[in-house]
């Protein structure tokens, strides 16, 4: 299992590309299926939510190209790891 990280969310920066959902589902199910993702982008509400299955691995933040999802560094600051 990957290290747990604190994922910082800024839904206002979300482009609703769903890459985070696709990469999450692929990481854990080996299929690109957003219904199997542990993160959900609610387009209607412009919200980003995590399921109870989420283990805060940081995959979603790593693939977020827009800064909507970021990993908190050791000093408590946002450290963008995006592609």
VOBA-1610 file (N, C-alpha, C; in pm, whole numbers, padded with zeros to 5 digits, always signed):
BEGIN
Unk+00085-00119+00000Unk+00000+00000+00000Unk+00089+00124+00000Unk+00046+00225-00070Unk+00120+00350-00076Unk+00102+00427+00054Unk+00196+00521+00079Unk+00188+00604+00198Unk+00063+00691+00194Unk+00004+00712+00313Unk-00112+00801+00323Unk-00063+00944+00315Unk-00135+01023+00240Unk-00101+01165+00224Unk-00227+01246+00251Unk-00209+01370+00287Unk-00325+01458+00300Unk-00348+01523+00165Unk-00468+01502+00110Unk-00504+01558-00019Unk-00579+01689+00004Unk-00526+01797-00052Unk-00590+01927-00043Unk-00677+01947-00166Unk-00798+02000-00147Unk-00895+02013-00256Unk-00932+02159-00277Unk-00927+02202-00403Unk-00978+02333-00443Unk-01068+02310-00563Unk-01195+02282-00537Unk-01290+02246-00643Unk-01307+02357-00746Unk-01277+02481-00711Unk-01292+02591-00807Unk-01192+02579-00921Unk-01084+02503-00903Unk-00984+02484-01008Unk-01010+02360-01093Unk-01110+02283-01056Unk-01138+02157-01126Unk-01193+02184-01266Unk-01131+02123-01367Unk-01175+02137-01505Unk-01273+02026-01545Unk-01304+01940-01451Unk-01398+01830-01471Unk-01354+01737-01584Unk-01224+01715-01596Unk-01169+01627-01699Unk-01183+01479-01661Unk-01201+01453-01532Unk-01221+01320-01475Unk-01096+01231-01480Unk-00981+01289-01511Unk-00858+01211-01514Unk-00827+01152-01377Unk-00856+01225-01272Unk-00832+01173-01136Unk-00915+01048-01111Unk-01042+01050-01153Unk-01129+00934-01135Unk-01079+00816-01219Unk-01041+00842-01342Unk-00993+00735-01429Unk-00865+00671-01376Unk-00771+00752-01331Unk-00645+00697-01280Unk-00663+00626-01147Unk-00754+00675-01064Unk-00785+00607-00938Unk-00842+00468-00967Unk-00940+00462-01055Unk-01002+00333-01085Unk-00899+00238-01148Unk-00813+00289-01235Unk-00713+00204-01296Unk-00612+00153-01193Unk-00573+00238-01100Unk-00477+00200-00996Unk-00528+00083-00913Unk-00656+00083-00881Unk-00709-00017-00789Unk-00789-00129-00855Unk-00836-00110-00979Unk-00916-00215-01042Unk-00861-00257-01179Unk-00757-00188-01224Unk-00697-00213-01355Unk-00796-00194-01469Unk-00894-00105-01447Unk-00987-00068-01553Unk-01014+00082-01543Unk-01035+00145-01657Unk-01069+00286-01661Unk-01221+00296-01651Unk-01272+00303-01527Unk-01415+00301-01502Unk-01444+00394-01385Unk-01498+00513-01413Unk-01517+00612-01307Unk-01613+00564-01198Unk-01699+00468-01229Unk-01789+00417-01125Unk-01715+00332-01022Unk-01590+00295-01051Unk-01510+00217-00956Unk-01404+00302-00888Unk-01408+00431-00910Unk-01311+00523-00853Unk-01343+00551-00706Unk-01242+00588-00632Unk-01259+00625-00491Unk-01272+00775-00473Unk-01268+00846-00584Unk-01290+00990-00585Unk-01403+01017-00683Unk-01487+01115-00650Unk-01599+01149-00736Unk-01599+01299-00763Unk-01610+01332-00891Unk-01626+01471-00930Unk-01775+01491-00956Unk-01839+01569-00871Unk-01982+01598-00886Unk-01993+01725-00970Unk-02017+01705-01098Unk-02017+01817-01193Unk-02128+01917-01161Unk-02245+01868-01127Unk-02359+01957-01099Unk-02332+02049-00980Unk-02270+01994-00876Unk-02243+02073-00755Unk-02103+02133-00754Unk-02022+02102-00856Unk-01882+02145-00861Unk-01811+02107-00731Unk-01824+01980-00695Unk-01766+01930-00571Unk-01677+01810-00600Unk-01579+01790-00514Unk-01489+01676-00521Unk-01504+01601-00390Unk-01536+01472-00400Unk-01562+01392-00280Unk-01484+01261-00286Unk-01450+01208-00169Unk-01376+01083-00158Unk-01464+00979-00088Unk-01459+00856-00136Unk-01535+00749-00072Unk-01462+00701+00053Unk-01527+00618+00129Unk-01464+00561+00249Unk-01351+00464+00211Unk-01353+00414+00087Unk-01248+00325+00041Unk-01117+00398+00011Unk-01124+00530-00003Unk-01005+00609-00034Unk-00900+00592+00076Unk-00776+00564+00035Unk-00669+00549+00133Unk-00568+00664+00126Unk-00606+00772+00058Unk-00523+00893+00046Unk-00386+00864-00012Unk-00381+00780-00113Unk-00252+00744-00174Unk-00191+00859-00253Unk-00274+00951-00304Unk-00225+01066-00378Unk-00225+01049-00529Unk-00272+00935-00579Unk-00276+00914-00724Unk-00356+01023-00793Unk-00470+01056-00739Unk-00556+01158-00800Unk-00484+01292-00809Unk-00415+01332-00703Unk-00343+01459-00703Unk-00226+01456-00801Unk-00162+01343-00812Unk-00049+01330-00904Unk-00093+01356-01048Unk-00210+01310-01084Unk-00258+01325-01221Unk-00343+01450-01244Unk-00369+01530-01143Unk-00448+01652-01161Unk-00359+01761-01221Unk-00392+01800-01343Unk-00311+01900-01413Unk-00354+02043-01384Unk-00461+02059-01306Unk-00518+02192-01286Unk-00501+02247-01144Unk-00441+02170-01055Unk-00420+02216-00918Unk-00542+02206-00829Unk-00644+02136-00873Unk-00763+02118-00790Unk-00736+02018-00678Unk-00644+01928-00702Unk-00604+01829-00603Unk-00454+01842-00583Unk-00413+01861-00459Unk-00272+01875-00429Unk-00240+01796-00303Unk-00114+01759-00290Unk-00069+01685-00173Unk-00002+01783-00076Unk-00038+01772+00050Unk+00022+01858+00152Unk+00163+01809+00182Unk+00260+01900+00181Unk+00397+01860+00212Unk+00417+01850+00363Unk+00536+01815+00403Unk+00567+01795+00546Unk+00552+01921+00629Unk+00560+02036+00564Unk+00548+02163+00636Unk+00405+02216+00636Unk+00310+02137+00581Unk+00171+02177+00580Unk+00133+02267+00464Unk+00219+02272+00362Unk+00191+02354+00245Unk+00154+02266+00128Unk+00081+02321+00033Unk+00041+02248-00086Unk+00163+02226-00175Unk+00184+02103-00213Unk+00292+02068-00304Unk+00231+02001-00425Unk+00227+02074-00536Unk+00163+02019-00656Unk+00255+01916-00721Unk+00204+01795-00737Unk+00279+01688-00800Unk+00222+01655-00936Unk+00131+01734-00985Unk+00057+01701-01107Unk+00146+01678-01228Unk+00083+01619-01328Unk+00154+01585-01452Unk+00190+01709-01530
//
